[in-house]
Amino acid sequence: MRPIIAVVSSDREDLKSGPLSKHIELVRESGGTPVIFLAGGDPRDVCEIADGILLTEGPDVHPYFYGADPSPSLRTADYDRDKFEIELFKRAFEMEIPVLGVGRGMHVMNVATNGTLYQDLAREIPKAIKHDWDPKLVDPSQRLHSVRMKTDSRLYEMVKNDLNVSSTNEVFIQVNSFHHQAVKKVGDGFRPVAFSIDGVVEAIEMREGFYIGVQWCPEFLPEMRGVYRTFISAARESQLRRIERESIEVKSGGNEV
């Protein structure tokens, strides 16, 4: 049975094109069954059926959720989606459901674990390179800057067979880049495992379970297929745990007098 992957998005996104369609395609290719959830409602309903959760790209995370006031450089925010996804991640973590966060999805994971964000890199880090390329003007598969990835990371293990590089401590890869916010203080339990040349955190992960966030858009980079394959593999294990729990509940219910 293919694991169910909850792909969380916004009702303002085009479900037939762009990043969302690529995520769905890769989830299917990797062996999962994607189910789209529009942000809203009760996160518990998602966790009841999901074997894995994919938090996708989208607008800025409102600074309210990490105890800051909005900067003049803050762009479009979606308070309701923020609240929903933050609670969804917390519940998924409690239930040991794997979560992959992409772009904004990584920011949500970081904020959900008491981390903070830069609201605007150009304003807060004067020496920052350009990160906020316009996806409407630049091909999303175009590699726009380098990233330094730690070779002792789980992320590197997922992609190393598809990379044409090798090193003992770090490797440099080229990624796409469409963001103006970034991780500032890393959330509890996460560790940064990839950085751009200006020091901006480009990926975070936990040592246990599958809780990984990347700043770039892996769905447009062929060498990142291993991330999706490993994510779906973790979701299969989550599915087995869910089936086992449901079986125990059924047996327990049958013994009640």
N, C-alpha and C positions, 0 to 999 in steps of 0.2 A: 504494500500500500504506500502510495506516494505521500510524503508529509505535507501538511497544509501550511502554507506560508502566508501570513497576513501582511499584505503590502499596504502600508498606511500612507494616504495621500490627502490632498485637499480637493474640495468639490470645484475649485476654480481651475484645476488642471485638465488638460486634454488627455483623456484616457486612451486615445488612439495614436498618439505620437509623442516624441520627445523622450525624456529620461524614464518616465513611468512605463512606457511600452518596452523599452530596453530591459528594465528590471524584470518585467513579466516574462519576457523572452528568455532571459538567462536563468530565472528560477525554473522554468519548464525544462530547458535544456539540461539543467543540473539535476533534475529528478524530482522537483517539487511541484506542488499544485498551488499556484498563486490565487489568493482571494483578496480582492481590493476592499479595504475599509476606508470610508471617508471619515476624517477626524470628527469626533463627536460621540455622544452617547456614553455608555458605561464601558470602561476598559476591561472590566471583568468578562464582558460578553466576548471580546476578542480572545482573551486568554483561555476561555472555555474550549475553543476549537483550534487554536493556533498551536502548531508544533515549532514554529519559528516566526519571528517578526522582523520585517524590513522597514526601517524608518527612512523615508526618502527626502530628497531635496525640497526646498521651499523658502518661505520668507524668513526674516530675522526672528530670533527668539526674543521675546520681550524681556528687557532687563529686570522687570518686576520679579521674575522667577529666580533671579540670583542676587536680589537685594540692592539693585542699583536704579538710579533714575535714568530716563531716556536721554541719550545724547542727541544733539541737533543732527548728527549724521545717521541716526537710526532710520532705516527705510521701512518698507511695509512689514507690519507684524500681524500675527493672528493669535490673539490671546486665548481663544477657545481651543485652537489646535495645540498651542503650547501646553495648556493645562491637561488636555486629553493625553497627549503623547508622553508627558512627564509621568503622569500617573500610570500609564500603560507600561512604561519601562520599569517603574518600581515594582509593579505587580508581576511582570514577566520575570524579573530578577528573583523575586521571592519564590516563584514557581519553577525556576531553573529552565525557563524557555529561552533559547538562543535569540540574540538580537544583533542585527547588522545595521549600523547607522551610516548613512551617506550624506555628506555635506551638512545640511541642517540637522539631519538625523544624528550625526555625531555630536552636534551642539546640544541637542535634547538630552542625550545620554550623559553628557558631561554635567549639565545643569541639574539633572535628576539626582546626581550623586554629590551635590554640594560644590560643584565647580562653577567657574565664572567665565565670561566671554569678553573679548575685545569687541566693542560695538562697531568700531570702524578702524581697520588697520592703518589706512593712510593717515588718519587723524591722530591715532594713539602711538603708532610706531613710525616716526619720521623717515627712518632708513629702510622701511619695508619695501620689498619689491612689489611689482604689480600682481595682485591676486584676482582682482575683480574684472576679469575679461567678460565681455558681453556675449552670451551664448547665441544671441540673434545675429551677431556679426562674425563670430569665430566658430569654425567647425568644432563640435564638442569632442571630437577624437584627437584634436590637435594638442600636442604636448607643448606647454607654455612655460614651464620652469622645472628646475630639478628638485628632487626630494632626497634627503639622506635617511635611509632606513636601517635600523639596527638589525644585525643578522642573528641576534639572540632572541628575536621576537617571533611570536606565533604567526604574525602577518607575513614575515619573510618566508617562513616555512611553507605557507600556502601558495606563494607565487614564485619561489626560487626556480622551479623547473621550467617556468615560462620566461625567465629573465635571461638575457645574454650577458650577465655580469656575475662576478664572484669576488668575495673578500672575506677576511677573517672577522672583521668588526662591523663594518658598515658597507652598504652599497648605495650607489646613486642611480636614481631612475628619473625619467621625465614623465610629468603628469599634466593633465588638463587643470584648469583653475578658474572657478566662477564664483568667488565669494569675497565679501568685504569684512565679514566677522570671522572670529577664530577663537580657539580655546585659549584662555588666559591662565587661570588657576585650574589645574587638572583635578577632576572629581575623585572622590574617595574610592579606592580600589582599582582605579585605572592607572596606567603608566603610559607616558608618551613614547612612541616607538618610531616615529618618522618626523622629520623637520625640513622646512625649506631653508634656503641659505641665510635668510634673515632671522632664523631662530623660531619662526612660527611653527606651532605644533600641527602636523599634518595627519597624524593617526594616533589613536589611543587603543589600548586593549587591556583586558583583565587576564590574569594568569590562569584562572580557573573558569570553566564554562566557556561558552562562545558569546562574548560581549566585546565587539570590535567596531570602532568607528574610523572612517577615513574621510579626509577633507575633499579629496578629488572625486571625480565621477567614474568609478571603476567600470560601470556598465558600457562605457565607450572605449575601453582599453582592452584589447584582446589578452594581454599578458596578465590581466586581473581575474581571468576566469576561475582560477584556483580559489579565490575568495568565496565565490558562489558555490563551488563544489564542496568546500569544507563546511560552509554554512548549512547546506542541505544535508550533509552527512550528520552534523550536530543536531539538525532538526529531526532526523530519523531516530536518533537516540532519544530525543525528547518525546517523540511519538510513542516509542516503546514504553517509556515511563508513564505516559498518560494512559495508554491502554492497560497497563498493569494496575494503575490506581483505580481505573474504572472497573476493572475485573474484581478487585478487592472490595470495592463499594457494593457491587452487585451481590457478591457472595455474602458480605456482611449483612446486607438488607434481607437476603433470603433466610438468614438464621434468626431474624427477629421474631419474637412471639407477640 
